[in-house]
C-alpha cells in the first residue's frame, strides 16, 4: 500500500507514531531477518559452524586474535593490560584503543574458550548491526520489509565479510546504526533518550575503530542538520541535546580516550602521516557492479584490487543498488537527500587524490591526517545505500497499479545491464596481465542474472496480496540478496581449524621467558613474509606462527623485537623503520636488544641462537651525549656494553662519567608493569634497559624517585650511586586514573538523571 502523504514530509516522526498499514502484509520481523542472516553465515562459513574452524587470514591471525589472547591472559592474571612487554621490546597496549581493552563485551572472549568465542563475538555484532539498521530503517520508512532489506544489506556485504578478520571493526559497525537511531531520538525527544544515545555511543567508541566512529558522528551531524531544520521552534534544544550526548560519550569513555590521545601525541602519527596509500582506483565504482573487475587473486585465492588491499571487496549487492536508485524517487525528503550526499561523499573520498576533493578537505581539516587509507571512506556509502534501498522498497510497494513501476523496473534493467556490459567490455578490450577474463566474465553474467531474478521476484512481491505469499517472497528476496553477496567472489576470509591457535610444540619457536631475552626476525625474513603466502591456509598460518610474524608471538608468549600495532612511541618507530625498512642492520645493536634468537638464513621458519646477546638490563656504560643518536646506533664503532648514547640535555646532570667494568645487574622482579633490579657498582653508573622509553614509566632508586633518561635514542637509562642499589620501575597511567574518575562521575550523573526523568 502507498505510504501516507504525511510520512513523505516527515517519515521519521510519522513512522514512530503509527507504522504503515503494509507492515502486516510484509511480515518480516527482526527475528526473521536474524534467522536469515545466521543461515547465510552457516552457508558462507561452513567450517566455522560445522568443523570447529576459525578465521586466520591476514590481520586475524597476526594481529587481532593474538591481541585478544594477550588481553585475555592479562585479565586472567588479574590485571589490566596497560603495557605489552612481548612486542616491540615493550609497547603501550591499552592506549592502542583498537585492542578493545576496555570494551565490556570483550569479556565474551576473555572468560570463554578461545578462539571460537572471538569468532562468535564478531558474528554477534553482525547480528547487532542488522537489528540496529532494521530499527533505523523502520523508523524512517515505517515499512518492515524495507527495514529487513536495509538490515541485511548493512550487515552482510563485501566489507562486513572482509571485516571478519577485525573483531573491533565488527563491533564498531554493530553499534553504528544504533548510535544514529538513538542520537536522532535524543535530538527530538531529549531526556532519557539522551542517556541511551550517550551509552550506546560510548560502547561504540570503546570498540576502538576511529574511522568508523568518525563516520558515525559525521552521519549524526547530518541527521542533526535535518532535525534542526524540522524543529523550527526548538532548534536551540536540538543543539544542546547533541552536545549533551557528546559530553556523556566523552565522559564515559575518558579512561580510554585520554591514554589514547596521550599515546597519539607521542607516536609516529603526525600531521604529515596520512598518505594516498590504498585509495580506491579511479574506476573503483565499477566493482559495485562487477566485483572481480580489475582484481587479481593472492596465493590463497582471495581477490583484491592491486591499488588497494585494505578491503578485498565492498560489494553491496546488485539488487540493493537497484532499490537505492528507486529510493531517489523520494529525493525531496530531507533524509533521502542526506543519504544521497553521504553516499557520494563516501565514494569520492574513498578515491583519495583520484577524486580531487579528499586532499583539499584533508588539508583544511588537519585532524584527518592521522587517519590512513582513504578506501575506508567507502563505509559511509555502505551505511547510506541500504537506507536508500529501504526508501526504494517503500516507494515501489506503493506502485502496484502504476505505470511508473513498469517504467522504473524496465529502466533499472537497461541501466544496470548496460553498465555491466560496459565494465565487461573494458575488461575485454583493455585487459590486465593478472586479470582472469573468464572469472570476470562469469562474475558479470552472474550479477546480471541475479538482477533479473531479483526484479522478477520483486514484481511478484509487489503485486502479491496474500500474507503468506508475501512473507515467503520477502524471505526469498532476502535470501537472494544474501546469497548474491555470499558468493560474489570466490572467498574473502579463508578459515583454519581452531586447534592451530593452540600453543606450539616445544622447539618450534624459541623458549624465552619474559626478561631473559627476545626473538628477532631478521629483516630479510620480515620482508619475505610480507610478500609470500602459501596456497594452503593451514600451512600459511602455521608458517607465520613458527616465524613469529608480526604479533603471532603472543600466542606462545615469546618476547620479540618487532610487532604490529597502530601506534608506536615515535623514537622506537624510527628505530624499527631503520632496522626493517631501511636495512640498518647492526649485530651490536641486535646484541643490545637482547636478541637471543634470530631467524635462520636456511629457513625463515626456524630459529638460530645468538650467544652474543646482552641481558635486557645492563650497567657500567660510559655516557656519550649526542643529538644524532639514531645513526650512531648502527655505526661500526657503537659498543653497547661499554657506551650508552644520551641526549645533550643530560650533560652536566649526571655523576656517572666513565665506563665501569665491574658493574653488575641482578633481576629481582620482571613483570609486565613492574621491573626491579639490584645493581652493584664500585662507582656511580647508569643502569641501561633495552625497553622503549615512555613517560608513564616511573623509577625509584633505593626508594627515592629518579629520572629516566632516553637512552640509545629510544630506550631507558637510570643513574645509580656507588655500592648496592635497588632500582624499581612501575608503569603508572595517571591519565587512565583521571579518565576512570571522570567515567564514574559521568555514570553517576546519568543514573541520577535517569531516575529523575523516569518519574516524569
C-alpha positions as MATLAB code, in Angstrom:
seq = 'XXXXXXXXXXXXXXXXXXXXXXXXXXXXXXXXXXXXXXXXXXXXXXXXXXXXXXXXXXXXXXXXXXXXXXXXXXXXXXXXXXXXXXXXXXXXXXXXXXXXXXXXXXXXXXXXXXXXXXXXXXXXXXXXXXXXXXXXXXXXXXXXXXXXXXXXXXXXXXXXXXXXXXXXXXXXXXXXXXXXXXXXXXXXXXXXXXXXXXXXXXXXXXXXXXXXXXXXXXXXXXXXXXXXXXXXXXXXXXXXXXXXXXXXXXXXXXXXXXXXXXXXXXXXXXXXXXXXXXXXXXXXXXXXXXXXXXXXXXXXXXXXXXXXXXXXXXXXXXXXXXXXXXXXXXXXXXXXXXXXXXXXXXXXXXXXXXXXXXXXXXXXXXXXXXXXXXXXXXXXXXXXXXXXXXXXXXXXXXXXXXXXXXXXXXXXXXXXXXXXXXXXXXXXXXXXXXXXXXXXXXXXXXXXXXXXXXXXXXXXXXXXXXXXXXXXXXXXXXXXXXXXXXXXXXXXXXXXXXXXXXXXXXXXXXXXXXXXXXXXXXXXXXXXXXXXXXXXXXXXXXXXXXXXXXXXXXXXXXXXXXXXXXXXXXXXXXXXXXXXXXXXXXXXXXXXXXXXXXXXXXXXXXXXXXXXXXXXXXXXXXXXXXXXXXXXXXXXXXXXXXXXXXXXXXXXXXXXXXXXXXXXXXXXXXXXXXXXXXXXXXXXXXXXXXXXXXXXXXXXXXXXXXXXXXXXXXXXXXXXXXXXXXXXXXXXXXXXXXXXXXXXXXXXXXXXXXXXXXXX';
ca = [
       0.000    0.000    0.000;
       1.235    3.546   -0.667;
       2.646    5.404    2.333;
       0.611    8.267    3.772;
       1.486   11.677    2.410;
       2.292   12.923    5.890;
       5.052   10.340    6.104;
       6.611   11.714    2.946;
       7.007   15.105    4.564;
       8.392   13.738    7.835;
       8.911    9.989    7.640;
      10.756    9.603   10.918;
       8.146   11.211   13.105;
       5.129    9.631   11.408;
       6.645    6.154   11.371;
       7.430    6.390   15.049;
       3.875    7.461   15.752;
       1.999    4.892   13.666;
       3.562    2.213   11.423;
       2.080    1.985    7.953;
      -0.638   -0.475    7.148;
       1.595   -2.515    4.838;
       3.625   -3.816    7.790;
       1.447   -6.899    8.426;
       1.423   -7.676    4.703;
       5.245   -7.874    4.641;
       5.525   -9.835    7.851;
       9.368   -9.676    8.001;
      10.280   -9.149   11.635;
      13.674   -8.518   13.201;
      13.750  -12.148   14.337;
      13.132  -13.415   10.810;
      15.918  -11.193    9.488;
      18.359  -12.535   12.066;
      17.429  -16.135   11.244;
      18.152  -15.439    7.569;
      21.461  -13.846    8.495;
      22.537  -16.794   10.667;
      21.643  -19.123    7.805;
      23.802  -17.089    5.439;
      26.680  -17.247    7.912;
      26.393  -21.021    8.078;
      26.322  -21.332    4.277;
      29.244  -18.955    3.789;
      31.418  -20.302    6.607;
      30.501  -23.987    6.994;
      33.864  -24.740    8.557;
      33.105  -22.410   11.450;
      29.609  -23.741   12.054;
      30.252  -27.443   11.485;
      34.003  -28.164   11.689;
      35.362  -26.042   14.565;
      37.219  -23.689   12.241;
      38.023  -20.048   12.815;
      39.498  -17.059   10.989;
      43.235  -16.653   10.491;
      43.591  -14.726    7.222;
      45.812  -11.636    7.349;
      45.189   -9.471   10.436;
      43.045  -12.110   12.134;
      45.975  -14.447   12.644;
      48.811  -11.962   13.098;
      47.153   -9.088   14.961;
      43.588   -9.278   16.250;
      43.394  -12.821   17.587;
      46.861  -12.635   19.210;
      45.941   -9.275   20.788;
      42.739  -10.843   22.130;
      44.805  -13.681   23.617;
      47.114  -11.217   25.361;
      44.132   -9.226   26.646;
      42.561  -12.430   27.938;
      45.758  -13.625   29.632;
      46.181  -10.277   31.370;
      42.645  -10.294   32.740;
      43.011  -13.871   33.931;
      46.136  -12.752   35.795;
      44.009  -10.105   37.473;
      45.492   -7.053   35.765;
      44.537   -4.598   33.035;
      46.962   -4.794   30.085;
      48.432   -1.298   30.149;
      51.784   -2.422   28.734;
      52.699   -5.285   26.417;
      56.307   -6.391   27.112;
      56.245   -9.112   24.448;
      56.212   -6.984   21.277;
      58.377   -4.135   20.011;
      60.650   -4.557   23.051;
      57.647   -3.276   25.046;
      54.771   -1.075   23.911;
      51.618    0.559   25.361;
      48.679   -1.813   24.913;
      45.506   -0.390   26.459;
      46.191    3.029   24.927;
      46.199    1.494   21.431;
      42.368    1.694   21.588;
      41.758   -0.798   18.759;
      42.641   -3.734   21.045;
      39.318   -3.203   22.900;
      40.956   -3.468   26.326;
      38.078   -1.545   27.965;
      35.215   -2.694   25.728;
      32.784   -4.527   28.068;
      31.518   -7.152   25.555;
      35.143   -8.233   25.038;
      34.652  -10.213   28.228;
      32.863  -12.716   25.971;
      36.207  -13.992   24.724;
      38.133  -13.128   27.873;
      36.431  -15.748   30.023;
      35.140  -18.207   27.425;
      37.202  -20.702   25.422;
      39.110  -19.186   22.528;
      39.282  -18.884   19.588;
      35.643  -19.799   18.943;
      34.474  -17.085   21.351;
      36.325  -14.440   19.297;
      34.563  -15.623   16.161;
      31.213  -15.646   17.996;
      31.987  -12.114   19.175;
      32.224  -10.916   15.559;
      29.117  -12.773   14.399;
      27.027  -11.473   17.309;
      27.978   -7.918   16.386;
      26.905   -8.507   12.788;
      23.500   -9.553   14.110;
      23.513   -6.413   16.254;
      24.268   -4.349   13.136;
      21.381   -5.932   11.256;
      18.935   -5.340   14.114;
      20.083   -1.732   14.508;
      19.755   -0.914   10.826;
      16.357   -2.636   10.785;
      15.177   -0.401   13.633;
      16.556    2.749   11.996;
      15.121    1.965    8.569;
      11.724    1.105   10.061;
      11.703    4.396   11.944;
      12.439    6.288    8.741;
      10.147    4.351    6.392;
       7.579    2.558    8.564;
       7.977   -0.473    6.264;
       9.082   -3.802    7.719;
      10.302   -5.436    4.541;
      12.212   -2.265    3.640;
      13.764   -2.367    7.099;
      14.722   -6.018    6.643;
      16.420   -5.278    3.324;
      18.347   -2.395    4.874;
      19.365   -4.506    7.864;
      20.617   -7.341    5.683;
      22.456   -5.059    3.243;
      24.268   -3.202    6.013;
      25.302   -6.290    7.988;
      26.024   -8.553    5.020;
      28.205   -7.077    2.290;
      31.747   -7.258    0.997;
      33.120   -5.060    3.758;
      31.492   -6.937    6.644;
      32.594  -10.293    5.240;
      36.111   -8.947    4.857;
      35.960   -7.420    8.355;
      35.709  -10.832    9.993;
      39.478  -10.546   10.362;
      38.881   -7.445   12.541;
      36.574   -8.143   15.524;
      36.848   -4.490   16.566;
      35.507   -3.372   13.163;
      32.579   -5.786   13.514;
      31.877   -4.317   16.948;
      32.039   -0.700   15.751;
      29.816   -1.446   12.764;
      27.427   -3.320   15.060;
      26.747   -0.189   17.105;
      26.794    2.253   14.182;
      23.059    2.273   13.299;
      22.101    2.207   16.981;
      24.119    5.372   17.619;
      22.404    7.147   14.714;
      18.961    5.891   15.749;
      19.238    6.827   19.413;
      21.000   10.109   18.678;
      18.098   11.116   16.447;
      15.605   10.243   19.156;
      17.696   12.184   21.660;
      17.712   15.226   19.368;
      13.945   15.069   19.021;
      12.790   13.937   22.463;
      15.699   14.568   24.849;
      15.559   13.278   28.441;
      16.250    9.546   28.783;
      16.947    9.186   25.077;
      19.947   11.453   25.600;
      21.279    8.985   28.154;
      20.620    5.969   25.932;
      22.354    7.640   22.975;
      25.333    8.516   25.153;
      25.622    4.952   26.484;
      25.482    3.353   23.037;
      27.873    5.962   21.654;
      30.282    5.110   24.458;
      30.093    1.387   23.680;
      30.900    2.034   20.034;
      33.788    4.303   20.936;
      35.285    1.704   23.279;
      35.204   -0.817   20.416;
      38.094    1.187   19.040;
      37.908    1.898   15.302;
      38.496    5.667   14.980;
      37.455    5.824   11.329;
      34.085    4.111   11.848;
      33.426    6.269   14.909;
      34.269    9.386   12.896;
      31.954    8.279   10.089;
      29.169    7.546   12.576;
      29.292   11.020   14.056;
      29.539   12.567   10.605;
      26.213   10.875    9.870;
      24.819   12.007   13.229;
      25.837   15.552   12.323;
      23.907   15.244    9.075;
      20.868   13.924   10.956;
      21.213   16.866   13.346;
      21.017   19.303   10.431;
      17.836   17.592    9.212;
      16.364   17.607   12.712;
      17.358   21.251   13.210;
      15.514   22.236   10.032;
      12.394   20.360   11.080;
      12.398   21.655   14.680;
      11.814   25.281   13.765;
      10.648   26.163   17.263;
      13.183   24.148   19.233;
      16.450   24.471   17.328;
      18.428   25.502   20.387;
      17.271   22.374   22.182;
      18.487   20.208   19.279;
      21.993   21.658   19.513;
      22.105   21.375   23.299;
      20.947   17.759   23.197;
      23.660   16.882   20.690;
      26.252   18.485   22.960;
      24.856   16.584   25.932;
      25.157   13.265   24.090;
      28.730   14.114   23.117;
      29.648   15.008   26.701;
      28.175   11.754   28.007;
      30.136    9.733   25.450;
      33.361   11.587   26.241;
      32.856   11.244   29.984;
      32.024    7.550   29.941;
      34.993    6.733   27.715;
      37.585    9.101   29.182;
      39.557    6.180   30.646;
      40.175    5.024   27.060;
      40.301    8.351   25.257;
      42.850   10.091   27.467;
      45.535    7.346   27.260;
      44.924    7.052   23.519;
      45.285   10.779   22.878;
      48.392   10.787   25.048;
      49.954    7.944   23.061;
      48.888    9.597   19.802;
      50.680   12.792   20.825;
      53.894   10.811   21.458;
      53.542    8.494   18.469;
      54.761    8.334   14.893;
      51.442    9.657   13.574;
      51.700   13.370   12.942;
      50.170   15.962   10.644;
      52.018   14.541    7.640;
      51.365   10.873    8.435;
      48.396   10.365    6.115;
      49.132    9.378    2.535;
      47.147    8.357   -0.505;
      48.071    4.718    0.092;
      45.267    2.249   -0.502;
      42.685    4.548   -2.006;
      40.154    3.234   -4.482;
      41.345    3.394   -8.094;
      39.562    5.835  -10.452;
      37.435    3.006  -11.807;
      36.705    1.646   -8.313;
      32.982    2.316   -8.548;
      32.763   -0.396  -11.229;
      33.402   -3.024   -8.545;
      29.962   -2.257   -7.111;
      28.606   -3.863  -10.292;
      31.277   -6.437  -11.208;
      33.260   -7.218   -8.041;
      36.085   -9.061   -9.834;
      36.768   -6.262  -12.331;
      40.448   -5.242  -12.288;
      41.218   -7.602   -9.390;
      43.612  -10.491   -9.042;
      43.895  -13.368   -6.553;
      46.643  -13.740   -3.987;
      48.260  -17.074   -3.176;
      45.297  -18.092   -1.002;
      42.777  -17.291   -3.727;
      41.450  -14.062   -2.218;
      40.770  -11.420   -4.893;
      41.529   -7.738   -4.379;
      42.410   -4.652   -6.343;
      46.114   -4.181   -6.927;
      45.779   -0.497   -5.986;
      44.446   -1.217   -2.506;
      44.324   -4.285   -0.315;
      42.599   -2.744    2.694;
      39.352   -4.429    1.616;
      39.039   -7.357   -0.750;
      35.503   -6.226   -1.621;
      32.928   -3.548   -0.869;
      30.132   -5.104   -2.915;
      26.633   -4.358   -1.576;
      24.564   -6.472   -3.919;
      23.206   -5.601   -7.346;
      19.616   -5.762   -6.066;
      20.370   -3.319   -3.257;
      21.797   -0.830   -5.749;
      18.680   -1.137   -7.903;
      16.499   -0.455   -4.871;
      18.681    2.516   -3.881;
      18.078    4.067   -7.302;
      14.351    3.671   -6.658;
      14.825    5.399   -3.316;
      15.947    8.532   -5.142;
      12.343    8.917   -6.272;
      11.800   10.408   -2.817;
      14.721   12.793   -3.090;
      12.609   15.707   -1.851;
      12.574   14.148    1.594;
      15.448   15.593    3.671;
      16.666   12.189    4.875;
      16.844   10.830    1.345;
      18.823   13.883    0.238;
      21.146   13.372    3.204;
      21.661    9.707    2.310;
      22.478   10.589   -1.296;
      25.021   13.165   -0.110;
      26.605   10.645    2.278;
      26.775    8.018   -0.462;
      28.617   10.379   -2.787;
      30.933   11.670   -0.038;
      31.928    8.118    0.839;
      32.660    7.150   -2.752;
      34.505   10.347   -3.678;
      36.633   10.461   -0.519;
      37.452    6.759   -0.903;
      39.098    7.632   -4.213;
      41.691    9.718   -2.358;
      43.538   12.043   -4.712;
      41.783   10.390   -7.663;
      38.594   12.139   -6.548;
      40.254   15.600   -6.452;
      38.413   16.518   -3.231;
      39.967   14.482   -0.450;
      43.346   16.230   -0.427;
      41.695   19.644   -0.173;
      39.492   18.553    2.729;
      42.398   16.826    4.471;
      44.500   19.984    4.260;
      41.614   22.051    5.614;
      40.987   19.618    8.494;
      44.432   18.623    9.849;
      42.947   16.001   12.189;
      42.217   13.803    9.166;
      45.954   13.426    8.603;
      46.181   10.890   11.419;
      43.814    8.571    9.507;
      45.147    6.080    6.984;
      43.774    4.502    3.835;
      41.177    6.676    2.045;
      39.441    3.465    0.930;
      37.882    3.272    4.399;
      35.533    6.116    3.477;
      33.525    3.642    1.414;
      31.993    2.545    4.726;
      29.976    5.784    4.735;
      28.458    4.705    1.422;
      27.787    1.231    2.769;
      25.778    2.804    5.581;
      23.755    5.171    3.400;
      22.909    2.959    0.417;
      20.963    0.309    2.431;
      18.784    3.089    3.818;
      18.246    4.449    0.317;
      17.225    0.924   -0.675;
      14.710    0.920    2.179;
      13.168    4.114    0.819;
      13.164    2.457   -2.601;
      11.170   -0.510   -1.279;
       8.752    1.854    0.432;
       8.196    3.712   -2.839;
       7.945    0.599   -5.021;
       5.437   -1.089   -2.710;
       3.009    1.762   -3.343;
       3.208    1.468   -7.133;
       1.258   -1.767   -7.566;
      -1.087   -0.468  -10.279;
       1.159    2.306  -11.528;
       2.809    2.589  -14.905;
       5.688    4.253  -13.039;
       6.560    0.836  -11.602;
       6.914   -0.746  -15.039;
       8.926    2.178  -16.321;
      11.221    2.136  -13.326;
      11.870   -1.600  -13.392;
      12.476   -1.531  -17.140;
      14.859    1.413  -16.841;
      16.669   -0.357  -13.982;
      17.201   -3.409  -16.170;
      18.569   -1.350  -19.067;
      20.706    0.837  -16.792;
      22.387   -1.910  -14.824;
      22.739   -4.386  -17.667;
      24.222   -1.589  -19.767;
      26.703   -0.633  -17.074;
      27.704   -4.260  -16.526;
      28.222   -4.613  -20.296;
      30.457   -1.523  -20.313;
      32.555   -2.903  -17.451;
      32.929   -6.281  -19.145;
      33.830   -4.608  -22.432;
      36.555   -2.600  -20.674;
      37.926   -5.782  -19.111;
      37.972   -7.493  -22.505;
      39.347   -4.655  -24.618;
      41.915   -3.374  -22.115;
      42.838   -6.443  -20.076;
      45.449   -6.549  -17.354;
      48.014   -9.354  -17.391;
      46.929  -10.634  -13.974;
      43.179  -10.172  -14.530;
      41.475  -13.533  -15.235;
      38.982  -12.737  -18.020;
      36.875  -15.918  -17.638;
      36.375  -15.155  -13.934;
      35.457  -11.515  -14.645;
      33.064  -12.524  -17.443;
      31.351  -15.114  -15.245;
      31.189  -12.623  -12.385;
      29.441  -10.017  -14.544;
      26.983  -12.524  -16.030;
      26.152  -13.799  -12.535;
      25.389  -10.270  -11.324;
      23.160   -9.632  -14.350;
      21.313  -12.903  -13.739;
      20.813  -12.081  -10.057;
      19.441   -8.658  -11.019;
      16.884  -10.107  -13.424;
      15.739  -12.774  -10.968;
      15.562  -10.254   -8.138;
      13.487   -7.743  -10.112;
      11.153  -10.511  -11.295;
      10.598  -11.698   -7.703;
      10.192   -8.099   -6.601;
       7.457   -7.601   -9.231;
       5.599  -10.640   -7.918;
       6.073   -9.491   -4.319;
       4.683   -6.030   -5.070;
       1.571   -7.494   -6.708;
       1.015  -10.217   -4.147;
      -1.999   -9.776   -1.843;
      -1.688  -12.960    0.222;
       0.003  -12.560    3.592;
       1.738  -15.953    3.428;
       2.806  -15.481   -0.183;
       4.148  -12.016    0.518;
       6.065  -13.274    3.536;
       7.592  -16.193    1.635;
       8.513  -13.975   -1.308;
      10.042  -11.452    1.089;
      12.196  -14.153    2.659;
      13.155  -15.391   -0.822;
      14.219  -11.885   -1.817;
      16.297  -11.540    1.330;
      17.894  -14.919    0.716;
      18.691  -13.975   -2.887;
      20.313  -10.713   -1.780;
      22.305  -12.556    0.859;
      23.455  -15.366   -1.425;
      24.492  -12.839   -4.055;
      26.846  -11.250   -1.515;
      27.983  -14.596   -0.092;
      29.178  -15.836   -3.495;
      30.042  -12.602   -5.323;
      33.741  -13.544   -5.139;
      35.348  -16.981   -4.659;
      36.142  -16.409   -0.967;
      37.118  -13.485    1.220;
      38.145  -14.944    4.560;
      39.667  -18.438    4.485;
      39.321  -20.354    7.740;
      41.566  -22.844    9.512;
      40.984  -25.445   12.249;
      40.740  -23.735   15.619;
      43.355  -26.119   17.029;
      46.028  -24.169   15.114;
      45.770  -21.437   17.752;
      46.928  -23.822   20.479;
      50.421  -23.368   21.855;
      53.052  -24.803   19.508;
      55.092  -27.847   20.413;
      58.413  -27.178   22.191;
      61.261  -26.498   19.806;
      59.202  -24.915   17.030;
      59.669  -21.422   18.470;
      62.327  -20.111   20.881;
      61.673  -20.890   24.544;
      62.316  -17.442   26.022;
      60.757  -16.264   29.272;
      59.937  -12.646   29.956;
      63.085  -10.749   30.880;
      65.505  -13.387   29.569;
      65.903  -12.056   26.056;
      63.980  -11.713   22.809;
      63.446  -13.375   19.477;
      64.274  -11.220   16.473;
      63.008  -11.605   12.956;
      65.805  -10.968   10.502;
      64.964   -8.005    8.231;
      65.050  -10.219    5.142;
      62.677  -12.708    6.820;
      60.157   -9.992    7.545;
      60.360   -8.622    4.022;
      59.889  -12.125    2.595;
      56.808  -12.864    4.707;
      55.223   -9.554    3.748;
      55.158  -10.753    0.144;
      54.957  -14.542    0.450;
      51.966  -16.755    1.198;
      51.220  -20.472    0.995;
      48.138  -21.506   -1.031;
      47.025  -23.774    1.828;
      45.581  -21.565    4.639;
      46.720  -24.090    7.255;
      50.322  -24.125    6.057;
      50.286  -20.367    5.570;
      49.154  -19.702    9.129;
      51.448  -22.288   10.689;
      54.388  -20.851    8.772;
      53.685  -17.350   10.057;
      53.260  -18.688   13.590;
      56.587  -20.506   13.522;
      58.258  -17.407   12.099;
      56.622  -15.340   14.901;
      55.416  -12.958   12.206;
      54.020   -9.646   13.483;
      52.112  -10.427   16.731;
      51.878  -14.208   16.326;
      54.409  -14.475   19.167;
      51.661  -13.513   21.635;
      50.053  -16.908   21.090;
      53.175  -18.565   22.526;
      54.147  -15.715   24.903;
      57.554  -15.248   23.274;
      59.156  -11.791   23.761;
      60.105  -10.279   20.404;
      61.846   -7.237   18.962;
      59.134   -6.204   16.484;
      55.338   -6.385   16.221;
      52.271   -4.884   14.610;
      50.328   -2.036   16.188;
      48.732    1.206   15.040;
      50.734    3.491   17.325;
      54.353    3.297   18.456;
      56.384    5.710   20.584;
      57.895    7.970   17.958;
      61.564    7.246   18.620;
      61.087    3.481   18.672;
      59.143    3.712   15.391;
      62.181    5.444   13.891;
      64.422    2.597   15.061;
      62.124   -0.100   13.728;
      61.845    1.725   10.407;
      65.620    1.962   10.147;
      66.011   -1.702   11.049;
      63.280   -3.286    8.939;
      62.631   -0.823    6.125;
      65.975    0.872    5.505;
      68.151   -2.151    6.264;
      70.220   -0.504    9.015;
      71.414   -3.847   10.352;
      73.954   -3.928   13.165;
      74.985   -7.013   15.105;
      75.994   -4.846   18.068;
      72.578   -3.212   18.178;
      70.888   -6.631   17.977;
      73.016   -7.597   20.982;
      71.759   -4.562   22.879;
      68.142   -5.526   22.085;
      68.748   -8.886   23.760;
      68.153  -10.789   20.517;
      68.908  -14.283   21.857;
      67.434  -15.978   18.773;
      67.178  -14.811   15.179;
      65.522  -16.159   12.022;
      67.622  -18.819   10.363;
      69.090  -17.970    6.964;
      68.405  -21.533    5.801;
      64.684  -21.267    6.555;
      62.821  -18.271    7.939;
      60.553  -20.681    9.842;
      63.465  -21.854   12.004;
      65.498  -20.058   14.630;
      69.185  -19.798   15.422;
      70.646  -18.872   18.842;
      72.743  -15.720   19.289;
      75.165  -16.271   22.191;
      76.390  -12.650   21.968;
      73.011  -11.207   23.048;
      73.279   -8.920   26.075;
      70.966   -9.084   29.095;
      67.999   -6.716   28.793;
      69.262   -4.761   31.817;
      72.934   -3.816   31.997;
      75.111   -1.285   33.809;
      78.518    0.348   33.652;
      78.307    2.015   30.233;
      80.018    5.329   29.671;
      77.566    8.081   28.679;
      78.054    9.844   25.358;
      75.933   12.883   24.585;
      74.697   13.411   21.053;
      71.842   14.882   19.045;
      72.105   12.208   16.336;
      71.801    9.009   18.322;
      69.838    7.131   15.657;
      72.682    6.970   13.144;
      75.225    6.335   15.893;
      73.341    3.178   16.968;
      74.091    1.453   13.676;
      77.686    2.590   13.281;
      80.535    0.077   13.468;
      82.022    1.938   16.429;
      78.975    1.521   18.683;
      79.687   -0.815   21.606;
      76.503   -1.096   23.682;
      78.239   -2.968   26.508;
      80.635   -0.036   27.005;
      78.752    3.032   25.755;
      75.263    4.470   26.127;
      74.017    7.358   23.965;
      72.151   10.089   25.839;
      70.596   13.402   24.752;
      72.724   16.514   25.242;
      70.264   17.840   27.815;
      71.553   15.157   30.196;
      75.104   16.520   30.060;
      76.147   18.054   33.358;
      73.265   16.414   35.230;
      74.895   13.020   35.784;
      77.696   11.925   38.109;
      78.349    8.826   36.036;
      81.072    9.761   33.564;
      83.045    6.685   32.568;
      82.840    3.012   31.766;
      82.627    0.880   34.937;
      83.648   -2.712   34.036;
      82.695   -4.167   37.435;
      79.043   -3.039   37.444;
      76.511   -5.891   37.811;
      72.720   -6.100   37.413;
      70.628   -8.823   39.036;
      66.930   -9.123   38.152;
      64.646   -9.209   41.199;
      61.234   -8.994   39.567;
      60.276   -8.905   35.884;
      56.580   -8.452   35.095;
      54.513   -6.588   32.546;
      54.030   -3.452   34.669;
      56.814   -3.704   37.219;
      60.548   -4.252   36.955;
      63.006   -4.467   39.844;
      66.776   -4.900   39.701;
      69.653   -4.996   42.153;
      72.668   -3.036   40.846;
      76.180   -3.309   42.276;
      78.818   -0.856   41.123;
      82.055    0.490   42.639;
      81.277    3.924   41.165;
      78.183    5.918   40.137;
      76.935    4.426   36.901;
      73.931    4.015   34.624;
      71.583    1.080   34.602;
      70.535    0.727   30.942;
      67.350   -1.124   29.948;
      66.503   -2.140   26.381;
      62.855   -1.284   26.905;
      61.385    1.651   24.959;
      61.222    4.970   26.745;
      57.656    6.001   27.566;
      56.715    8.711   30.023;
      54.304    6.533   32.031;
      57.176    4.535   33.497;
      58.198    5.803   36.968;
      61.516    4.887   38.559;
      62.849    4.793   42.094;
      66.410    4.116   43.256;
      66.579    2.861   46.819;
      63.014    4.055   47.317;
      63.638    7.596   46.054;
      62.178    8.949   42.776;
      64.741    9.009   39.981;
      64.585   10.404   36.448;
      64.519    8.037   33.480;
      66.718    9.241   30.623;
      66.073    8.472   26.997;
      68.992    6.205   26.109;
      70.221    4.857   22.776;
      67.625    7.028   21.047;
      64.533    5.193   22.290;
      65.316    3.213   25.434;
      65.819    3.794   29.160;
      68.685    4.652   31.467;
      68.680    5.405   35.203;
      71.641    6.666   37.204;
      72.521    4.703   40.348;
      75.051    5.574   43.065;
      78.128    3.577   44.023;
      77.517    0.458   46.059;
      74.441   -1.743   46.004;
      71.164   -0.187   44.863;
      67.643   -1.374   44.207;
      66.085    0.043   41.042;
      62.339   -0.298   40.611;
      60.198    0.738   37.637;
      56.402    0.808   37.702;
      54.032    1.623   34.861;
      51.538    4.257   36.064;
      49.000    5.686   33.641;
      47.699    8.698   35.534;
      45.519    9.810   32.636;
      43.749    6.455   32.827;
      43.027    7.063   36.516;
      41.767   10.560   35.717;
      39.612    9.179   32.917;
      38.273    6.446   35.180;
      37.261    9.080   37.741;
      35.516   11.106   35.034;
      33.753    7.977   33.808;
      32.470    7.072   37.268;
      31.288   10.643   37.836;
      29.554   10.735   34.435;
      27.864    7.399   35.093;
      26.636    8.614   38.496;
      25.188   11.784   36.949;
      23.486    9.718   34.240;
      21.915    7.393   36.821;
      20.580   10.337   38.834;
      19.174   11.929   35.668;
      17.642    8.637   34.531;
      15.839    8.149   37.844;
      14.556   11.719   37.798;
      13.364   11.572   34.181;
      11.806    8.157   34.763;
       9.385    9.746   37.226;
       8.347   12.457   34.772;
];
